[in-house]
Amino acid sequence: MERSDIVFQNTPGLVKVNEQSDAQLMWKTTRPVTSHNITHDFHHTETVYDDLLLKVANGLTFTFFECKDRCQSISGTHYTGITIRNITAADAKSKYIVTLDFGIQAQNDDAGIYVFLKPNMAQLNASDSDGVEVGDDLRLTCISSSNSLPEANRTDVMWSYKWIINGKYYQVPWELPDRHTWEEEDRQVLLISDIVREDSGSVYSCTGSEDGSGRDSDPSDPYVLDVPYAPSLLTVFPGNRIHGVEEGDSVYFMVEAFSNPAPDFQWKRIFNNGTNINIPSEDSGNKSNLTISDITIEDFGTYAVSAQNEKGRWEDVILEIRLRDKPQIPTNLSYEATGKSLLMSWTPGWNGGVSQTFTIYYSTDGFSTKTDIPDSLNSKPISYKLIEGISTKKTYSVDLIAFSSQGTSELVTWEAITTPGLPSFTVTSIIIDPPKSRYANITFALDVDLVDRVVIKAMSAVNNDVFIETTVTTFDQYPIDIPVPTVDNVVFDFSVYKIGDLLDYEARLKPFAARSTDVGLVVGVVVGFVAISALFMGAIFFNMRHRNPKSPMTKVITIVITWLAHYLYL
């Protein structure tokens, strides 16, 4: 038999394919293989009849056994091979053999078909044997194993991994959540750096895939990140921690903790003399409820709740049950004035009772009115804008009172409020230079203290639908560059505001330059003056020359006129 390393230049090696795809085994030879008298035999495993797949003899092709109707011979001057269509797991063999008969036989078995099958379910291992604490780093390692055939060829299989974090797949590093990185390109190890308490409860799993296969394993069992931390208050009801009730009523308190593990809650009643007693509550996970029914006079007063777990505790949260009463006086009075409105702000004097309404009384010379404000159910600050009867440069007195079904608060009064005038606003220049530029250079003058924003709308003078709107809130940088539409004929609208009030408006201004000296005009005046001087000197010259052509003055004037003529020529 002729030596294979002389006849065969290249061999197929291990060919990896997915099921239902085609596999092609190709041998390149140093000797021509196209002669009709050369026999090509293709076997698997052994060169026996039962393992025969395909035979080429005298230019004819014959297929056998599992190759029947799905194999095809491939041959050329210096190559021969076989294509096997619709690969199944049964075609996975570590040895495919070709035999060429050149009168003497040449044989090569350096070919195999490796069929990718779905990998085994991925396994997820975590480096948290001692538990994870806030500030720790955590490594999660995904491991997947091959189920492909033949089994003997599974060594040195290359893998890639996908990670599922809180139900979302991640395959590229820049999409990972903050503090998450892959340590290697295959994404097998996921590093979570500087663990924070908000990471607790995050769910991780992964899948593995053999490189070249494209078939993912089933996801690993989920790993739920457990980060213990001390409880802190998340929510409390009621929000202002006060119930205003009457005897016979019932109240309900609730607190929710941000805690891992869930804390133990303890409610207690605190008496005026500093003593206290524990009160049973209804607890569920991170929530605790306290209900007090059929309230008597002894139930009015102060309550507290604390929460603790193995990592720490929160300090007592103080709550109160009060006898329902009339509203307390509103506090934190403030205002903001323009020449068109007064924006009034205050904090309700809420006593934990029923909802309140408010009435504002305000007046100035020749004008007075009142305005009713909608209900307020808690102590959150309120703002209300007064518009009716508000004008520039007038002094207003403003009073406020709160009402509820239990009575009224005391009257509270703002200090005298004087409205300002309207701002002075002038656009001094709009320059688009060069004309095709897509930015406008704008300067304007205004009373900064009376304005909080200027809205500039640049638009087509032909079609107002083509526009760009820019809001300017910083007035210490001039000029201002704003974008303009991609049209040739642009106009500008300017709207001046404070606290929502439109204080000034200038519409459809065209680009124009700031006032400047007309250099052409100045040059023209100078040249004209020189020309007139030259004519005047010329008249004197001719007059003197006519009288005394040889006098010294005539010579001087001649020199001056010559200089002026030279200057005008230049």
DRENTI-618583 format. One line per field, with one value per residue (C-alpha): residue number from 0; chain; x, y, z. Coordinates in nm, 4 decimals. Each point is the difference from the previous one (the first is absolute). Layout:
N
seq NUM,...
mol A,...
X X,...
Y Y,...
Z Z,...
***
This chain:
570
seq 0,1,2,3,4,5,6,7,8,9,10,11,12,13,14,15,16,17,18,19,20,21,22,23,24,25,26,27,28,29,30,31,32,33,34,35,36,37,38,39,40,41,42,43,44,45,46,47,48,49,50,51,52,53,54,55,56,57,58,59,60,61,62,63,64,65,66,67,68,69,70,71,72,73,74,75,76,77,78,79,80,81,82,83,84,85,86,87,88,89,90,91,92,93,94,95,96,97,98,99,100,101,102,103,104,105,106,107,108,109,110,111,112,113,114,115,116,117,118,119,120,121,122,123,124,125,126,127,128,129,130,131,132,133,134,135,136,137,138,139,140,141,142,143,144,145,146,147,148,149,150,151,152,153,154,155,156,157,158,159,160,161,162,163,164,165,166,167,168,169,170,171,172,173,174,175,176,177,178,179,180,181,182,183,184,185,186,187,188,189,190,191,192,193,194,195,196,197,198,199,200,201,202,203,204,205,206,207,208,209,210,211,212,213,214,215,216,217,218,219,220,221,222,223,224,225,226,227,228,229,230,231,232,233,234,235,236,237,238,239,240,241,242,243,244,245,246,247,248,249,250,251,252,253,254,255,256,257,258,259,260,261,262,263,264,265,266,267,268,269,270,271,272,273,274,275,276,277,278,279,280,281,282,283,284,285,286,287,288,289,290,291,292,293,294,295,296,297,298,299,300,301,302,303,304,305,306,307,308,309,310,311,312,313,314,315,316,317,318,319,320,321,322,323,324,325,326,327,328,329,330,331,332,333,334,335,336,337,338,339,340,341,342,343,344,345,346,347,348,349,350,351,352,353,354,355,356,357,358,359,360,361,362,363,364,365,366,367,368,369,370,371,372,373,374,375,376,377,378,379,380,381,382,383,384,385,386,387,388,389,390,391,392,393,394,395,396,397,398,399,400,401,402,403,404,405,406,407,408,409,410,411,412,413,414,415,416,417,418,419,420,421,422,423,424,425,426,427,428,429,430,431,432,433,434,435,436,437,438,439,440,441,442,443,444,445,446,447,448,449,450,451,452,453,454,455,456,457,458,459,460,461,462,463,464,465,466,467,468,469,470,471,472,473,474,475,476,477,478,479,480,481,482,483,484,485,486,487,488,489,490,491,492,493,494,495,496,497,498,499,500,501,502,503,504,505,506,507,508,509,510,511,512,513,514,515,516,517,518,519,520,521,522,523,524,525,526,527,528,529,530,531,532,533,534,535,536,537,538,539,540,541,542,543,544,545,546,547,548,549,550,551,552,553,554,555,556,557,558,559,560,561,562,563,564,565,566,567,568,569
mol A,A,A,A,A,A,A,A,A,A,A,A,A,A,A,A,A,A,A,A,A,A,A,A,A,A,A,A,A,A,A,A,A,A,A,A,A,A,A,A,A,A,A,A,A,A,A,A,A,A,A,A,A,A,A,A,A,A,A,A,A,A,A,A,A,A,A,A,A,A,A,A,A,A,A,A,A,A,A,A,A,A,A,A,A,A,A,A,A,A,A,A,A,A,A,A,A,A,A,A,A,A,A,A,A,A,A,A,A,A,A,A,A,A,A,A,A,A,A,A,A,A,A,A,A,A,A,A,A,A,A,A,A,A,A,A,A,A,A,A,A,A,A,A,A,A,A,A,A,A,A,A,A,A,A,A,A,A,A,A,A,A,A,A,A,A,A,A,A,A,A,A,A,A,A,A,A,A,A,A,A,A,A,A,A,A,A,A,A,A,A,A,A,A,A,A,A,A,A,A,A,A,A,A,A,A,A,A,A,A,A,A,A,A,A,A,A,A,A,A,A,A,A,A,A,A,A,A,A,A,A,A,A,A,A,A,A,A,A,A,A,A,A,A,A,A,A,A,A,A,A,A,A,A,A,A,A,A,A,A,A,A,A,A,A,A,A,A,A,A,A,A,A,A,A,A,A,A,A,A,A,A,A,A,A,A,A,A,A,A,A,A,A,A,A,A,A,A,A,A,A,A,A,A,A,A,A,A,A,A,A,A,A,A,A,A,A,A,A,A,A,A,A,A,A,A,A,A,A,A,A,A,A,A,A,A,A,A,A,A,A,A,A,A,A,A,A,A,A,A,A,A,A,A,A,A,A,A,A,A,A,A,A,A,A,A,A,A,A,A,A,A,A,A,A,A,A,A,A,A,A,A,A,A,A,A,A,A,A,A,A,A,A,A,A,A,A,A,A,A,A,A,A,A,A,A,A,A,A,A,A,A,A,A,A,A,A,A,A,A,A,A,A,A,A,A,A,A,A,A,A,A,A,A,A,A,A,A,A,A,A,A,A,A,A,A,A,A,A,A,A,A,A,A,A,A,A,A,A,A,A,A,A,A,A,A,A,A,A,A,A,A,A,A,A,A,A,A,A,A,A,A,A,A,A,A,A,A,A,A,A,A,A,A,A,A,A,A,A,A,A,A,A,A,A,A,A,A,A,A,A,A,A,A,A,A,A,A,A,A,A,A,A,A,A,A,A,A,A,A,A,A,A,A,A,A,A,A,A,A,A,A,A,A,A,A,A,A,A,A,A,A,A,A,A,A,A,A,A,A,A,A,A,A,A,A,A,A,A,A
X 0.0000,0.1276,0.0741,-0.2991,0.2152,0.1199,-0.3425,-0.2104,0.0904,-0.2938,-0.2605,-0.3386,0.0831,-0.2941,-0.3011,-0.2534,-0.3629,-0.3485,-0.2701,-0.1955,0.2852,0.2440,0.3534,0.2750,0.3159,0.2722,0.3474,0.2571,0.2543,0.3409,-0.0954,-0.2832,-0.3158,-0.2231,0.0930,-0.2919,0.2129,0.0623,-0.2433,-0.1155,-0.1446,-0.1438,-0.0601,-0.0591,0.1742,0.1407,0.0760,-0.2552,-0.3086,-0.2427,0.1622,0.0070,-0.1619,0.0866,0.2039,0.1186,0.1178,0.0399,-0.1642,-0.3119,-0.1140,-0.1681,-0.1424,-0.0578,-0.1797,-0.0572,0.1493,-0.2688,-0.1703,0.1730,0.3711,0.1832,0.3525,0.2208,0.3116,0.2404,0.3502,0.1639,-0.2834,-0.2667,-0.2679,-0.3555,-0.2961,-0.2428,-0.3330,-0.2422,0.2424,-0.1381,0.1566,0.0582,0.2504,0.2233,0.3134,0.3565,0.1363,-0.0965,0.2236,0.0806,0.1808,0.1414,0.1153,0.2735,0.0955,0.1403,-0.2263,0.0309,-0.2127,-0.0736,-0.2217,0.0672,-0.3644,-0.2838,-0.3452,-0.0845,-0.3736,-0.1000,-0.2775,-0.1677,0.2406,-0.0822,-0.1763,0.2355,0.1192,0.0594,0.2538,0.0418,0.2978,-0.2166,0.0586,0.0379,-0.2901,-0.0059,0.0238,-0.0423,0.3265,0.1065,0.0868,-0.1787,0.1016,-0.2558,0.1398,-0.2080,0.0914,-0.1549,0.0948,-0.0242,-0.2521,0.1295,0.1174,0.2283,0.0768,0.3728,0.0275,-0.1423,0.3427,0.1172,-0.3480,-0.0167,-0.2994,-0.1767,-0.2592,-0.3036,-0.1204,-0.3550,-0.0298,-0.3471,-0.1556,0.2073,0.2629,0.3457,0.2596,0.2018,0.1958,-0.1206,-0.3587,0.0788,-0.1379,0.2327,0.2786,-0.0419,0.2852,0.1136,0.3502,0.0663,-0.1194,-0.1957,-0.2169,0.0269,0.0729,-0.2215,0.1475,-0.2319,0.2096,-0.0699,-0.3309,-0.2695,-0.3140,-0.2153,0.1659,-0.1783,-0.2695,0.1621,-0.0403,0.2800,0.0124,0.1998,0.0147,0.2955,0.0641,0.2751,0.1843,-0.1267,-0.3188,-0.2353,-0.2081,-0.0435,-0.0355,-0.2985,0.0489,0.1619,-0.1990,-0.0391,0.2354,-0.1699,0.2450,-0.0592,0.1576,-0.0864,-0.0334,-0.1573,-0.3587,-0.0836,-0.3380,-0.1485,-0.3615,-0.2241,-0.3754,-0.1318,0.2705,0.0105,-0.0190,-0.3060,-0.3603,-0.2628,-0.3089,-0.2866,-0.0924,-0.1462,0.1963,0.2592,0.3484,0.2510,0.3783,0.2377,0.3765,0.2096,0.3709,0.2792,0.1661,0.1681,-0.0817,-0.3502,0.0143,-0.1802,-0.2346,-0.0866,-0.2804,-0.0447,-0.2133,0.1970,-0.1642,0.0569,0.1981,0.2548,-0.1157,-0.1093,-0.1664,0.0406,-0.2939,-0.0568,-0.0124,-0.0649,0.3288,0.0603,0.3516,0.1242,-0.3380,-0.1669,-0.3516,-0.1507,-0.3783,-0.1689,-0.3799,-0.2703,0.2345,-0.0466,0.1537,0.2804,0.1097,0.0883,0.3748,0.3358,0.0964,0.3328,0.1171,0.3494,0.1415,0.3118,0.1724,0.3390,0.1712,-0.1440,-0.3114,-0.1720,-0.0754,-0.3564,-0.2431,-0.2393,-0.3723,-0.2935,-0.3750,-0.1575,-0.3462,-0.1407,-0.0005,-0.0154,0.2920,0.3178,0.1370,0.1796,0.3766,0.3015,-0.1644,0.1809,-0.0791,0.1383,-0.1332,-0.0075,-0.1808,-0.2840,-0.0350,0.0814,0.1132,-0.0892,0.1476,-0.0616,0.0012,-0.3404,-0.0356,-0.1339,-0.1082,-0.0472,-0.3708,-0.2356,0.0870,0.0370,-0.0899,0.1657,-0.1156,0.2312,-0.1152,0.2015,-0.0457,0.1628,-0.1215,-0.3477,0.0032,-0.0702,-0.1109,0.0349,0.0988,-0.0888,0.2731,-0.0843,0.0243,0.3266,0.0169,0.3476,0.2772,0.1719,0.0816,-0.2528,0.0589,-0.2760,0.0242,-0.2133,-0.0746,-0.3260,0.0581,0.3803,0.1825,0.3386,0.1456,-0.2811,0.0103,-0.2224,-0.1050,-0.0589,-0.1670,-0.0502,-0.2356,-0.0583,-0.3424,-0.1068,-0.3099,0.1502,0.0411,0.2383,0.3609,0.1176,0.0494,0.3571,0.1316,0.2864,0.2054,-0.0995,0.0822,0.0866,-0.0086,0.2868,-0.0330,0.0260,0.3559,0.1758,0.0958,0.1770,0.1595,0.3187,0.1335,-0.0797,0.2829,0.0158,0.3495,0.0576,-0.3618,-0.0041,0.1123,-0.2232,0.0502,-0.1140,0.2085,-0.2427,0.0388,-0.2769,-0.0411,-0.2437,-0.0694,0.1466,-0.1627,-0.3477,0.0516,0.0677,0.0053,-0.0119,-0.1452,0.1355,-0.1793,0.1921,-0.2200,-0.0489,-0.1475,-0.1927,-0.1101,-0.0351,-0.0181,0.3763,0.1393,0.2493,-0.0776,0.2708,-0.0461,0.2619,0.0248,0.3553,0.0444,0.3636,0.1468,-0.0317,-0.0412,-0.2217,0.0348,-0.3196,-0.0749,-0.2226,-0.1990,0.1646,-0.1808,0.1280,-0.2588,-0.0150,-0.1975,-0.0007,-0.2630,0.1085,-0.2143,0.1085,-0.1306,0.0138,-0.1772,-0.2112,-0.1102,0.0582,0.1460,0.1168,-0.0238,0.1749,-0.1019,0.1484,0.3263,0.2378,0.3779,0.1766,0.3411,0.0722,0.0370,0.3498,0.1894,-0.0381,0.3630,-0.0898,-0.1736,0.2992,0.2396,-0.2294,-0.0134,0.3792,0.0537,-0.2585,0.1660,0.3382,-0.1472,-0.1681,0.3269,0.1848,-0.2487,0.0199,0.3806,-0.0045,-0.2128,0.2401,0.2987,-0.1299,-0.0911,0.3454,0.1824,-0.1826,0.1068,0.3535,0.1119,0.3481,-0.0990,0.1022,-0.3653,-0.0852,0.2699,-0.1320,-0.3568,0.1288,0.1594,-0.3206,-0.2250,0.2366,-0.0157,-0.3824,-0.0277,0.2283,-0.2086,-0.3298,0.1505,0.0996
Y 0.0000,0.3440,0.2300,0.2224,0.3020,-0.0060,-0.0473,0.2192,0.3686,0.1086,-0.2007,0.1012,-0.0459,0.0379,0.1566,0.1537,0.0364,0.0376,-0.2577,0.0253,0.1903,-0.1386,-0.1205,0.0100,-0.2129,0.1014,-0.1454,0.1836,-0.2225,0.0361,-0.2395,0.0476,-0.1927,0.0634,-0.3073,-0.2350,-0.2958,0.1336,-0.1378,0.2235,-0.1758,0.1824,-0.1858,0.0848,-0.1704,-0.2997,-0.0869,-0.2787,-0.0388,0.0705,0.3427,0.0900,0.3353,0.0845,-0.1442,0.1686,-0.2439,0.0458,0.3422,-0.1354,0.0765,-0.2529,0.0710,-0.2543,-0.0461,0.3298,0.1951,-0.1207,0.2930,0.2707,-0.0141,0.1526,-0.0426,0.3062,-0.0244,0.2061,-0.0203,-0.0041,-0.0542,-0.2492,-0.0072,-0.0710,0.2165,-0.1517,0.1836,0.0343,-0.1016,-0.1892,-0.1083,-0.3417,0.1585,0.1094,-0.2127,0.0667,-0.1732,0.0367,-0.1794,0.0580,-0.2601,0.0863,-0.2756,0.1205,-0.3581,0.0123,0.1168,0.3286,0.0335,0.2787,-0.0041,0.3540,0.1079,0.0090,0.1518,0.1701,0.0662,0.2867,-0.0934,0.2231,0.0463,-0.1285,0.2413,0.2744,0.0073,0.3238,0.0205,0.3015,0.1061,0.0751,-0.2978,0.2336,0.2251,0.3340,0.3294,0.3591,0.1084,-0.3538,-0.1201,-0.3087,-0.2321,-0.2173,-0.2777,-0.1716,-0.3568,-0.1911,-0.3461,-0.1474,-0.2616,-0.0131,-0.3162,-0.1835,0.0132,-0.0548,0.3349,0.2196,0.0901,0.3605,0.1256,0.3823,0.1653,0.3336,0.1053,0.2228,0.1500,0.0668,0.2708,0.0673,-0.1580,0.1881,-0.1630,0.1629,-0.0820,0.3232,0.1647,0.3584,-0.1059,-0.1517,0.1719,0.2237,-0.1779,-0.3170,-0.1212,-0.3171,-0.1113,-0.1786,0.0267,-0.3268,0.1680,-0.3047,0.1986,0.2947,0.2391,0.2147,0.2672,0.1932,-0.1646,0.2428,-0.0839,0.0739,-0.2990,-0.2324,-0.2007,0.0249,-0.3254,-0.1443,-0.2984,-0.0917,-0.2187,-0.1597,-0.0637,-0.1910,0.2330,-0.0633,-0.1678,0.2898,-0.2270,0.1226,-0.2225,0.0274,0.2851,-0.0840,-0.0034,0.3619,0.1502,0.2592,0.2473,0.0307,0.3062,0.0461,0.3568,0.1839,0.1266,0.3561,0.1675,-0.0244,0.1190,0.1105,0.0594,0.2557,0.2031,0.2704,-0.2712,0.1577,-0.1234,0.2571,-0.1839,0.0143,-0.2441,-0.3221,0.0193,-0.2537,0.0707,-0.1955,0.0503,-0.1722,-0.0042,-0.1760,-0.0700,-0.0320,-0.2978,-0.3351,-0.2235,0.1148,0.1764,-0.0515,0.2940,0.1359,0.2505,0.1801,0.2680,0.2881,0.1852,0.3589,-0.1095,-0.1779,-0.3567,-0.2297,-0.3365,-0.2402,-0.0476,-0.3084,0.0646,-0.1863,-0.0641,-0.1426,-0.0029,0.3580,0.1527,0.0533,0.1278,0.1350,0.0441,0.1660,-0.0293,0.1748,0.2738,0.1385,0.3058,-0.2210,-0.0899,0.3570,0.0588,-0.1180,-0.3363,-0.1344,-0.2898,-0.1443,-0.2733,-0.2110,-0.3011,-0.1645,0.2918,0.2849,0.2032,0.3276,0.2530,0.0465,0.1491,0.2261,0.0105,0.1709,-0.0206,0.3417,0.1185,0.1419,0.3790,0.3076,0.0638,0.1483,0.3216,-0.0330,0.0540,0.0591,0.2849,0.1136,0.1621,0.0889,0.3021,0.1140,0.2892,-0.2410,-0.2463,-0.0946,-0.3574,-0.0681,-0.2994,-0.1409,-0.3179,-0.1067,-0.0091,-0.3551,-0.1568,-0.3529,0.0514,0.0424,0.1752,0.3754,0.2713,0.3421,0.3484,0.2829,0.3594,0.2622,0.3654,0.3185,0.3502,-0.0274,-0.3813,-0.2880,-0.3639,-0.3500,-0.3340,-0.3494,-0.2693,-0.3730,-0.2593,-0.0943,-0.3430,0.0279,0.2395,0.0212,0.3586,0.1776,0.2593,0.2052,0.2751,0.3145,0.1660,0.1928,0.3656,-0.0260,0.2773,0.1693,0.2167,-0.0399,-0.1000,-0.2909,-0.1255,-0.3777,-0.2075,-0.3778,-0.2120,-0.3795,-0.1656,-0.3544,-0.1662,0.0543,0.3775,0.2612,0.0901,0.3393,0.2565,0.0286,0.2977,0.0469,0.3142,0.2680,-0.1126,0.2483,-0.1236,0.1026,0.1626,-0.1916,-0.0698,0.2056,-0.2317,0.1029,-0.2192,0.1821,-0.2320,-0.3177,-0.1090,-0.3085,0.0148,-0.1416,0.0069,-0.3793,-0.0598,-0.2211,0.2117,0.3502,0.2326,0.2014,0.2710,0.1700,0.2314,-0.0717,0.0488,-0.3264,0.0180,0.0062,-0.2934,-0.3707,-0.1135,0.1190,-0.2370,0.0592,-0.1552,0.0016,-0.0886,0.0226,0.3301,-0.1927,-0.3090,0.0479,-0.3804,-0.0127,0.1255,-0.0575,0.1161,0.0847,0.0967,0.2305,0.0104,0.1309,0.3657,0.0604,-0.1321,0.2129,-0.0402,-0.3118,-0.2563,-0.1852,-0.2483,0.1104,-0.2009,-0.1074,0.2643,0.3183,0.2488,-0.0160,0.2169,-0.0021,0.0228,0.0961,-0.0793,0.1247,-0.1874,-0.0140,-0.2736,-0.0804,0.3569,0.1319,0.3449,0.1128,-0.1216,0.1021,-0.1804,-0.0643,0.1868,-0.0469,-0.0441,0.3333,0.1277,0.2042,0.3752,0.0886,0.2793,-0.0097,-0.0221,0.0610,0.3204,0.1227,-0.0747,0.1778,0.3108,0.0078,-0.0434,0.2668,0.2400,-0.0620,0.0512,0.3277,0.1177,-0.0815,0.1999,0.2940,-0.0014,-0.0305,0.3119,0.1967,-0.1355,0.1049,0.3398,0.0610,-0.1476,0.2339,0.2986,-0.1089,-0.3357,0.0177,0.0770,-0.2466,-0.0492,-0.1076,-0.2681,-0.1281,-0.0245,-0.1846,-0.2648,-0.0381,-0.0383,-0.2604,-0.1976,0.0181,-0.1156,-0.2941,-0.0936,0.0139,-0.2125,-0.2639
Z 0.0000,-0.0911,0.2931,0.0877,0.0834,-0.3618,-0.1642,0.2327,0.0207,0.2256,0.1893,0.1476,0.3650,0.2394,-0.1743,0.2437,-0.1119,0.1423,-0.0532,-0.3280,-0.1668,-0.2620,0.0674,-0.2597,0.0322,-0.2441,-0.0620,-0.2142,-0.1774,-0.1577,-0.2813,-0.2515,0.0953,-0.3024,-0.2025,-0.0518,0.0974,0.3525,0.2577,0.2918,0.3053,0.3022,0.3277,0.3619,0.2883,-0.1915,-0.3625,-0.0041,-0.2163,0.2862,0.0512,-0.3698,-0.0818,-0.3601,-0.2871,-0.3191,-0.2709,-0.3736,0.0211,0.1729,0.3599,0.2291,0.3498,0.2766,0.3328,0.1935,-0.2905,-0.2383,-0.1778,0.2115,-0.0861,-0.2924,-0.1338,-0.0430,-0.2138,-0.2083,-0.1346,0.3412,0.2482,0.0873,0.2623,0.1071,0.0990,0.2508,0.0127,0.2899,0.2735,0.3021,0.3280,-0.1583,-0.2414,0.2877,-0.0506,0.1078,-0.3115,-0.3681,-0.2495,-0.3655,-0.2124,-0.3397,-0.2379,-0.2308,-0.0793,0.3482,0.2817,0.1942,0.3117,0.2552,0.3092,0.1267,-0.0167,0.2484,0.0358,0.3289,0.0365,0.2292,0.2401,0.2590,0.2945,0.3430,0.2349,0.1190,0.3596,0.1929,0.2832,0.2291,0.2112,0.3028,0.2278,0.2975,-0.0985,-0.1816,0.1847,-0.1164,-0.1664,-0.0977,-0.3507,-0.1337,-0.2848,-0.1760,-0.2205,-0.2690,-0.0967,-0.2894,-0.1315,-0.3475,-0.1059,-0.3597,-0.1847,-0.0266,0.3712,-0.0531,-0.1835,0.2806,0.1348,-0.0337,-0.0895,-0.0064,0.1662,0.0095,0.2556,0.0307,0.3256,0.1120,0.2653,0.1403,-0.3093,-0.2602,-0.2246,-0.0188,-0.2695,-0.0396,0.2834,-0.0479,0.0714,0.3400,0.3116,0.1991,0.1908,-0.2122,-0.2252,-0.1744,0.0868,-0.3324,-0.3584,0.0277,0.2705,0.2259,0.3199,0.0982,0.2594,0.2119,0.1731,0.3184,0.0913,0.1219,0.1894,-0.3049,-0.1717,0.2408,-0.1749,-0.3443,-0.1924,-0.2166,-0.2352,-0.3101,-0.3097,-0.1773,-0.3687,-0.1799,-0.2357,-0.3532,0.1164,0.0672,0.2268,0.3560,0.3013,0.2275,0.2499,0.3298,0.3184,0.1109,0.2538,0.2198,0.1482,0.3731,0.1655,0.3675,0.1304,0.2892,-0.0309,-0.0983,-0.0311,-0.3507,0.0422,0.2834,0.0189,0.0531,-0.1747,0.2680,0.2723,0.1667,0.0172,0.0984,0.1299,0.2452,0.2754,-0.1409,-0.3270,-0.1208,-0.1335,-0.2051,0.0048,-0.2438,-0.0457,-0.2642,0.0393,-0.2530,0.1657,-0.0587,0.1711,0.0966,0.3374,0.3269,0.0675,0.3420,0.0611,0.3293,0.1627,0.1546,0.2900,0.1087,0.3063,-0.2260,0.0699,-0.2824,-0.0662,-0.2940,-0.2380,-0.2231,-0.3767,-0.3249,-0.1829,-0.3480,-0.1406,-0.0087,0.0948,0.3349,0.0757,0.3203,0.0259,0.2974,0.0060,0.2025,0.1184,0.3504,0.1618,0.1380,-0.3570,-0.0982,0.0099,-0.1321,-0.1523,-0.1259,-0.2170,-0.0445,-0.2240,0.0335,-0.1523,0.0397,-0.1826,0.2081,0.0788,-0.0785,0.2694,0.1198,-0.2502,0.1920,-0.0883,0.1673,0.0538,0.0564,0.0815,-0.3193,0.0152,-0.2178,-0.2394,0.1396,-0.1426,-0.3402,0.0110,-0.2290,-0.1892,-0.3158,-0.3334,-0.3420,-0.1879,-0.3601,-0.1609,-0.0860,0.2907,0.3584,0.0687,0.3652,0.1905,0.3503,0.2087,0.1380,0.3759,-0.0147,0.3284,-0.1297,-0.0367,-0.2912,-0.3244,-0.0148,-0.2464,-0.0178,-0.0859,-0.1044,0.0448,-0.1873,-0.0865,-0.1260,-0.0769,-0.1539,-0.0095,0.2424,-0.0433,0.1446,-0.1526,0.1274,-0.0232,-0.0443,0.2783,0.1648,0.1658,0.1517,0.0939,-0.3399,-0.1088,-0.2244,-0.2739,-0.1613,-0.2612,0.0283,-0.3348,0.0318,0.0790,-0.0058,-0.1828,0.0015,0.2741,0.2534,0.3659,0.1113,0.3397,0.0075,0.2776,0.0265,0.2096,0.0166,0.0378,0.0945,0.1394,0.3463,-0.0343,-0.1375,0.0621,0.1078,-0.2755,-0.1271,-0.1993,-0.2426,0.0242,-0.2520,-0.3547,-0.2729,-0.3576,-0.2312,-0.3386,-0.3247,-0.1130,-0.2613,-0.2849,-0.3222,-0.2655,-0.0983,-0.2702,-0.1907,-0.2262,-0.2209,-0.1478,-0.2508,-0.1237,-0.0450,0.3621,0.2099,0.3136,0.0863,0.2172,0.2199,0.2611,0.1962,0.2978,0.2822,0.3710,0.1260,0.3443,-0.1566,-0.2368,0.0467,-0.3632,-0.3598,-0.2606,-0.3512,-0.2948,-0.3295,-0.2965,-0.3714,-0.1104,-0.2647,0.1921,0.3748,0.0479,-0.0579,0.3312,0.2811,0.3540,0.2558,0.3663,0.1538,0.3801,0.0464,-0.0849,0.0952,-0.3263,-0.3124,-0.2859,-0.0051,-0.2789,-0.0872,-0.2815,-0.2880,-0.2586,-0.3235,-0.2022,-0.1646,0.1285,0.3844,0.2440,0.3812,0.2758,0.3558,0.3075,0.3441,0.3086,0.3746,0.2042,-0.3043,-0.0718,-0.3531,0.0697,-0.3443,-0.3583,-0.3224,-0.3173,-0.3426,0.0370,-0.2910,0.0337,0.0310,0.1148,0.3094,-0.0574,-0.1216,-0.1784,-0.3788,-0.1093,-0.3672,0.0936,0.2038,-0.2829,-0.2457,0.2185,0.0333,-0.3728,-0.0751,0.2392,-0.1612,-0.3468,0.0987,0.1607,-0.3188,-0.2108,0.2392,-0.0007,-0.3772,-0.0343,0.2211,-0.1944,-0.3395,0.1305,0.1523,-0.2967,-0.2264,0.2133,0.1042,-0.1440,0.1627,0.3628,0.2849,0.1018,-0.3523,0.0237,0.3385,-0.1270,-0.3063,0.2273,0.2129,-0.3043,-0.1437,0.3312,0.0130,-0.3585,0.0752,0.3127,-0.1915,-0.2763,0.2579
***
